[in-house]
Amino acid sequence: LHQLGWAHSVETWRDGELVGGLYGVAIGGLFAGESMFARATDASKVALVHLVDLLRDEHAAQRLLDTQWQTPHLATLGVVEVPRAEYLARLEVPLALPLPTAFTTTAG
């Protein structure tokens, strides 16, 4: 999926070692997070904060970041639960948006 441009990862590195991150699927303005991990305290939170920064562009207010569920960990970052019917209604606009620039370039 990554080679096809659908799956994307955001990684947290410290002293040359991968210490945390996340990955998910991007479809237009929707980023559906699939998994997060941390080998160091808060390393996945750092990756999530960076992901939010990557999603900031002229379409930021219309993008949707789906974390699958609210956990105490994600609640500290402002994640809220949305009822299924509301979520499905919200999908139309983000799915019609272009991918964020960060996901369409091969920046290193």
SULRAQUI-V463494 format. One record per helix or strand. SS is the DSSP state (hx for helix, st for strand). FROM is the first residue (numbers start at 1). TO is the last residue. If there is no record, write none. Layout:
BEGIN
SS|FROM|TO + SS|FROM|TO
END
This chain:
BEGIN
st|7|14 + st|17|27 + st|30|38 + hx|43|54 + hx|60|62 + st|64|66 + hx|72|75 + hx|84|95 + hx|101|104
END
